[in-house]
Amino acid sequence: MAEKKIAEIDTTDRLLLDLLQMDASLSLNDLAEAVNLTTTPCWKRLKRLEEAGILKRRVALLDPVKLGLSFIAFVQIKTSDHSQEWYHRFVATVSEFPEVMEFYRMAGEYDYMMKVQMADMAAFDSFYKKLVNSISGLTNVTSTFAMEPLKYTTALPL
């Protein structure tokens, strides 16, 4: 099995990425100044990071509480069907649910785990019913609910 090549990035690239993780709206001039470059070399570095797939996209982070979406559930799933056909159908179905913020295939007691975010328990109940009624082969669906977020970040530790 071939190893995935890790892109070569230097200290300046890391600083640029850290700055963008904290505030993607920084101007090219501000970024260049922060890393002691002129705008053209800074722009070339950003382009190289984008082309390498390291800088995937720049997004806005929204406040879920102010939008009435502060209810977070972690849903763990076991299945009796481990066929490729079922897997592809399951992933496609779950990926269509806008409430699913994160979705993982797991090692351990459960086969899959997802983080879902919505308004309240009633919204979760609707989501749960929609989930279990749209996918066959689920043998156990267990949910836990976050009471208080203690740390949340989208910034990778560079």
C-alpha positions in Angstrom: 0.0 0.0 0.0 1.4 3.4 -1.0 2.0 6.0 1.7 0.2 9.3 1.3 2.7 12.0 0.7 2.6 14.8 3.3 2.9 18.2 1.6 6.1 20.1 2.4 5.2 23.3 4.3 7.6 25.6 6.1 7.2 27.9 9.1 5.8 30.7 7.0 3.2 28.4 5.4 2.2 27.2 8.9 1.8 30.8 10.1 -0.3 31.7 7.1 -2.5 28.7 7.8 -2.8 29.5 11.5 -3.8 33.1 10.6 -6.4 31.9 8.1 -7.8 29.4 10.6 -8.4 32.2 13.1 -9.8 34.7 10.5 -10.3 33.7 6.9 -11.4 37.3 6.1 -7.9 38.7 6.5 -6.8 40.6 3.4 -3.8 39.6 1.4 -2.0 42.7 2.6 -2.7 41.8 6.2 -1.5 38.3 5.7 1.6 39.3 3.9 2.5 41.8 6.6 2.0 39.3 9.3 4.4 36.8 7.7 6.9 39.5 6.6 6.4 39.0 2.9 5.2 41.2 0.1 1.8 40.5 -1.4 3.0 38.6 -4.5 5.1 35.9 -2.7 2.3 35.6 -0.1 -0.3 35.2 -2.8 1.9 32.5 -4.5 2.2 30.6 -1.2 -1.6 30.7 -0.7 -2.1 29.4 -4.3 0.4 26.6 -3.8 -1.4 25.6 -0.5 -4.8 25.6 -2.4 -3.4 23.6 -5.3 -1.9 21.1 -2.9 -5.3 20.6 -1.3 -4.1 21.8 2.1 -6.1 25.0 2.0 -9.5 23.5 1.1 -11.9 26.4 1.4 -12.5 29.5 3.4 -15.8 29.6 5.3 -17.8 31.7 7.8 -18.4 30.1 11.3 -21.9 30.8 12.6 -23.1 31.0 16.2 -25.5 28.1 16.7 -27.0 29.5 19.9 -28.0 32.8 18.2 -29.5 30.7 15.3 -31.5 28.5 17.7 -29.4 25.4 17.0 -27.7 24.7 20.3 -28.9 21.1 20.8 -26.1 18.6 20.0 -26.4 14.9 20.0 -23.8 12.2 19.3 -25.4 9.2 17.6 -23.7 5.8 17.6 -24.8 3.1 15.3 -24.3 -0.6 14.9 -25.3 -2.5 11.8 -25.7 -6.1 10.9 -25.0 -5.4 7.2 -21.3 -4.7 6.3 -21.6 -5.1 2.5 -20.2 -2.4 0.2 -23.7 -1.9 -1.3 -25.2 -1.2 2.1 -22.3 1.0 3.1 -22.6 3.2 0.0 -26.3 3.5 0.4 -26.0 4.3 4.2 -23.3 7.0 3.6 -25.3 8.6 0.8 -28.5 8.7 2.9 -26.8 10.1 6.0 -24.9 12.6 4.0 -28.2 14.1 2.9 -29.3 15.0 6.4 -28.4 18.7 7.0 -28.5 18.1 10.8 -25.4 15.8 10.5 -22.4 17.9 11.1 -19.8 15.2 11.4 -20.0 11.5 10.4 -17.4 8.8 11.0 -16.9 5.0 10.4 -15.5 3.8 13.7 -13.4 1.0 15.2 -14.6 -0.4 18.4 -18.0 -1.2 19.8 -20.0 0.9 17.4 -19.7 0.9 13.6 -20.6 4.6 12.9 -20.8 7.8 14.9 -22.3 11.2 14.0 -22.6 14.6 15.5 -26.0 16.1 14.9 -27.0 19.7 15.7 -30.5 21.1 15.8 -33.0 23.2 17.8 -34.2 20.9 20.5 -35.3 17.4 21.6 -38.4 17.5 19.4 -36.2 18.2 16.4 -33.9 15.4 17.4 -36.9 13.0 17.7 -37.9 13.9 14.1 -34.4 13.4 12.9 -34.1 10.0 14.7 -37.4 8.7 13.3 -36.3 9.8 9.8 -32.9 8.2 10.2 -34.2 4.8 11.5 -37.0 4.6 9.0 -34.8 5.4 6.0 -32.1 2.9 6.6 -32.5 -0.9 7.0 -30.0 -3.0 8.8 -29.4 -0.9 11.9 -29.2 -3.1 15.0 -28.5 -0.4 17.6 -28.8 3.4 17.6 -27.6 5.0 20.8 -27.6 8.7 21.4 -26.0 10.9 24.0 -26.6 14.7 24.4 -24.2 17.5 25.1 -25.1 19.5 28.1 -22.5 22.2 27.8 -19.8 22.8 25.1 -16.5 23.2 26.9 -14.2 23.5 23.9 -14.9 23.9 20.2 -12.4 24.8 17.5 -12.1 24.2 13.8 -8.3 25.1 13.9 -6.0 22.2 13.3 -2.9 22.1 15.6 -0.1 23.0 13.2 
